[in-house]
C-alpha cells in the first residue's frame, strides 16, 4: 500500500524571513527559543532573523554543534525552560533544525532521547505535545525544514534517526538571501546533500509517484545550478533553485533513502567531524552502481530517468554514466577525492558497517545490502 502525506506551510522567496512575526503569531508562539549556531551568528545571518522578529519576545541558543548531540539538546532545553519559551525557531542548516526537533521532543517528553529513536521503536511515543517549530534554513542541503525526521548523536555515541509527523515544522521560511554568503565548499557540500536526497529517494523501492516526480524535478534544478551557486555565491537565481532542490529532496524522501545514508549516518557517528553532505557525495557513485541491478531500477527504467534529469544522453544497466558524472561533478566542485582524503581509514570499516546494518535507511534501499556489500561500497568510496 502506498501512503502519501503532504506536508506543511512553505514560503519560498527572497525576503521570506520577514514573515517570522506573523508565523509566530499564527502558530501560537509568544516567546520562541531561537536555535542556531555560532557560525550563523558570526556571519550576521542570525541578526537578519532577529531583526525580522521585531518586538516578538525571544531567547537565543547558539551552541548547536556541526553534528547535533543529546548533550546540546539538554543545554538548549535548559535555556528553553529557564526563559519560559513556548516554541522554537530554528535558524541555520540541518544541524540547527535537527537540534531544534530534539529540543521539541526533550522539552515535552520524559526520559532519555534514545527512547524516541526510530530504530528503538520510539516513533509512536512522540506525541502532539512536542513544542511547535518554525524552520528558517540558511543552507540549501538537508531539507530538514520540510522533513518529519531529525538525526542526532545520542549519549551512547550512536547517530540515530527520530521520525514523527509531529516533528514537521509548522512553517518553513525559505529565503535564498540567507544563503548568499555561504562559502563555496559549504555550498558544494550542502548542494550535493540535496542532490543525494533527490537521487536516493527516487531509487528507493517504495511506491510514491508524487515523490518520484518531485525528486526528479529537484534533481534537475540542483544538478543544473550547483556549479553556478558554488562559483558565484551572489547568483540569486542559482541560490533560489538550490533551495528549492533541497526542499524537494526532503519532500520526497518520505519514501525512504538507502545505502548512501545508512553509510553516512554510521560514519558520521564514528567521526562526528565529517560533514554529512560531503559523505553523501562520496558514497553516491558506489551506491548507484550497487543499486543498478535492482529489479525496480531495471523494470521502471530508473537509471535512464536519473540520467535524463541530469542532462546525460543515457545510462547503461550498470549505472556507470550516472556514477561517473557524480564523481566528475564532485571534482569540479572541489570536494574531496574520496573518503581517504577526509581521513577515513580501513580499520574503521567494521564499525561503520555495524551501524549501517541497523540504520533506519538500510531496509528502504532497492537492494538489501549485506556486510560484504557495504564493505565493497566503502572500499569503492575511498
N, C-alpha and C positions, 0 to 999 in steps of 0.2 A: 504494500500500500504506500502511495506517495502522500506524505503530509507536507503541505506547503503553507508557511506562515510568513506574512509580511505586515508591518515592520514598525517603524516609529516616525516621528515628525523630523524631517530633514530640510535644512535650508542650505543650499549650495550657491554662494555668490561672493564676489568681492565685497567686503564690508559686513558680512553676516554676523560677525561678533557683536555688532551694535544691537542685536536683538536680545542680548543677555537679560536685561532687566525685565522685559515683557515675558520671556520664557521662565524666569524665576517666579514671576507672579502667576503665570499660567499653571505651573507645576506645584504651586503652594509653598515655595521656599521663601522664608522670611529672613533667614540668616544662613547662607550656604558656607561650607568649607571649600575653599578653592584649593585643589590638589594639583601640584605642579612639581618641577624640579629646578635645581639651581641653574642649569644651563638656560632654560626658558626664561628664568628671571634675569640672568646676566645679559641675555640677548635683547632685553627690552620687550619681549613678546608678552610676558605676563602683565606688564604695565598696561598694554593695549587692552587686555581683557578687564583689568581692574578699572581702567578709565571708562570702559563701556558699562560697567556695573553702576556707575554714577553713585547715587546715595544709598544703594542697597547694602545694608549691613552685611559684613562677611568676615571670615577669618582665613588665613593662608597657611598651608603646609607645603613647604618646598623641598622636602627631604626624600623625594622619590629616587631610588637607585635605578641604574640602567636596566637591571633585571629586578623587578619588584619582589620584595621578600615579605614574609609574615611579620618579621620584626618591624619593617617600615609601616606595615598596616597597623600594628599596635601603636606605634608612635603617632600616626595620623588620627587614630581613634581617640587617643588621649586628648589631642587638640580639639577634635570634634565635640567630645563630651565636655571638656573644660569651657569651651566657648559657647556652649548651648546651641550648636548648629542643628539644622533640621533638613539638610540636603547637601548635595555635593555638586561642584562644578569642576570638572577635570580640564585643565588647560595644559596640553603637552602632547607628546607622542603616545604610542601604545602603552608605554610603561606607566605614565601618569594615569591614563584612563583605566588600565587594568588595576592599578593600585586603588583607585577610587572605587572600583567594583568590589575589591576586597574589603575596603572600609564599609561599603554599603551593607555587606554581609556581617562583618565582625561587630559593627556598632549596634546591630539589632538582633543578633543571634548568639546563643550561648555556645561555649566550647571552642576547642582549637580549630583553626581554619581547615585543616585536612578533613574534618568531619563532613565538609560540604563539597569535597573534591569529586569530580565525576567518576573517576576510577574506584573511589571508595564508596560508591553508591550514594553520594551526598546530594546530587542534584534535586531530588524531591524534597529534601529538607530545607532548601532555600525557599522562603515563603514571601508573600507580598508585604511582609514587614520591612523589607530592605529599604534603605534610605534612597530617596529619589536622586537621580543623577542627570546632569546636563553635560554633554561632551563637546569640547572645543578642540579639535585636533590641530596640532602645529606641525605635523609631518604628514606626508602622503604615503602611507605604508600599511600599517596594521589593519586599518578599518575597524578598530575596536569601538569606534563611536556608533556603529550600527550593528554591533555583534552582541549576542547573548552570552558570550563567554569571556573569561579572563585567564591569563596564565601567570601563576605566582609560584615563587620558591617557598615552600613551607619549612618549618623549623627542622625537619629531619633531612633537609637538603634536596628533596625531590622537587622537580619543576612540574607542577600539576595544573590541569585544566579545571575550571569551575564554570558550569553551564546551567543557565536557567533563563527563561524568558522574563523573569522578574528583574534580571540584571540589565536588560536592554535599557539604554539611556532613554529618558523621557523626551529628550530633544537632542539633535545633533546639529551644531552650527559649524558648517564647513566653509571657512573663509580662506581662500587661497592666498590672500595678502599676508597671512600669518606665516606662510612658508617661504616668502620671498628671500629671506636672509639665511635660509638653510644652506650649510656648506656643501660643495659639490659631492664629496664622498658620502655624506649622510643622505643627500638627495638620491644618489645612485642606490645606496643600500636599502633605503626605505622604499624606493620605487621598485626595486626587484622583489621586495617583500610583497608588494601589491600584485605584481605580475605573477609571482609564485602562487598567490591565493587564487587568482583567476584561472591559472592553468591547472592547478592541482584539484580544485573543486570541480572543474569541468571533467577531469579524468575520473573522479570518484564514481563509484558504481550506483549510488542511489538514484532513484527516478525523481527528477525535478526539472522539467523542461524550462520553466521560467528562470530558474537559477542558471541553467546552461546558457540561455540567451544573454543574461546579464553578465555572466563571466566572460563570454566571448567578446561582447562589446567592450567590457572593461579591459580585456587583454589588448584589443586593437588600439584603444586610447593610450594605454600605458606603454605599449611597445613602440608606438609611433611618436611619443612625446618625451620619453625618459631621457634621451640624449640631449634634446633641446633644453629641458629643465636643468640637467646637470651642467651643460656648457654655459648657460645663461640663466642664473637664478632669478633674474628680473623679468623673464618671459612669462607674462601673465596668462597667456593662452595655454602654454605648456603646463604651468602650475595648476590651472583650473582642471585640465584634463587628467593630470596625475592624481589630483584629489578625488576626482570622480572615479578613476580606476581603483583607487584604494577603497573607496566606499563600495563600489560594485563587487570587488573581490569578497568583501566581508558580507555583503547582502547575499551573495551566492554560496558562501561556504557553510551555510546551514545544512547543505548536502553532506558535509564531511570533507576532510582533507585526505592526507595519506602519508606515505613514507617520508616525503620531504620534511613534513612537520614532526612526525614521530622521532626522526633523527635529530632535527634541530632543537626540539624541546629537550631531548635527553642530553645532547652535547652541551646545550646551554645550561643545564643543571650541573653537569660535570665541571664546566668552566663558565661561571656567570659573566665573565668579562667579554665573552664573544657576542657579537651583535647578531640578533636573531635574523634580520633581513639578509645580512651577508651570508649567514649559514644556509639559508634557503636558496640563495643564488648558487652556492657551491654544490648543493645536493641535487638541484633540479635536473641537470643533464643526465646524471646516472639514473635517477628515478624515472624520467621519461623513457629511457631505453628499457628499464626493467618493466615498466607498465605496457610497453608497446604490444606485447603478445597477449595481453588480457583479452578475454572474449568480448567484453563490451567495447573495448578500444577498437577492435577489428570490425565487429559487426556494425557499429554505428559510425565508422569512419572518423573517429575522434582525432587521430593524428592529422588527417588531412584538414579537418576543420580548425585545429590549432594552427596549422601551417598557414591556412588562408588568413586567419585573423592577424598573423604576424607578417603578412605580406610576402610569404615564401611561395615559390612555384609549386611545391608539393612536398610529400614526405614518404619515404619508403616504410615498409612494415616494421622495420627495426627502430624507427623513431630518430634516425641519425641526423636528418636535416634539421629537425626542431632542436635536438640536443646540441648539435654543433652551433646553431645560431645563438643559443643561450650562452654557450661558452665564449663565442666571439663578442657578444654584447657585454658580458662581464669584463672582458679585456678592454673593450673600447671605453667603458665607464671608469676604468682604473681600479676595479675591485681586485682582491687577491687572486692569485693564480690557482689557489686550491687551499684545502684545509691545512696542509703543511706550512704554508706561508702565514697562516693565522696562529701557528704554534701548536697545532694538534699533532699528537704522536700515536703510533700504532698501539702502544701499551694502554691507551685509553679505550680502545675499541670495545672490549668486552663489557665495560661499564656502560658505554653508550648503547650497546645492543640490549643489555638488560633493561634499560629504561625505555628504549624504543618498542620492545615487545609488549610492554604493558601500557604504552601511551594510548590516549583516547582516539588518536588518529590512525592507529595501526590497522584496525579492522575495516576502516572505510576506504582503504586503498583498493583499486580494482583488481590487484593480485595480492594474495596474502603472503607476506614475506616471511621467510624462515631466518634463523640466526645466520646461516651461511649467506643468504641473500643480502642481509644488512651488512655483513662483513664485506661482501663484494662491492656494495654501493659506497661504503666508507673508503675502501681502497681506491675506487674509481674517482672519488672526490678529492683525494689527497693532492 
